[in-house]
Amino acid sequence: MPRVAVRGLLLVDDRLLLVNAFPGHSSDLLCAPGGGVEPHASLPDNLQREFHEETGLVVSVGAPCLIN
């Protein structure tokens, strides 16, 4: 079964927000905030939840920029 995930791009003053991809900073891999979706929530709702969990920010979700 494929894993469905969401990621969000936040640009401020031409700077892209990235977060450490692993708990406890056990790697130096950085990526856009996001993660796996909960099955009974919309993709935008999942992205808002993941963004808040990883950054503490409350965001509004715009149109998709990539579906892969």
Phi, psi and omega in degrees: 000126178294148177267125177267130181221161177233150174221148181237140177257123178241114179251128176226121180052047180062024177242135182262128178282126175233152179235159175292133187280350185235141177301142178072013179053042182283000177217162175260015178287126177249147178208171176292145179301144178155191180167194183295149182266150171273133192299332185254021176239152180291161177299315177300319179296319177298318180295317177300317179297311181298318180300315181294318179300320187271335186234341186082000181271146172258119185238158168255146186258128178266198181291149177298145176250345178201134172235123185233000000 
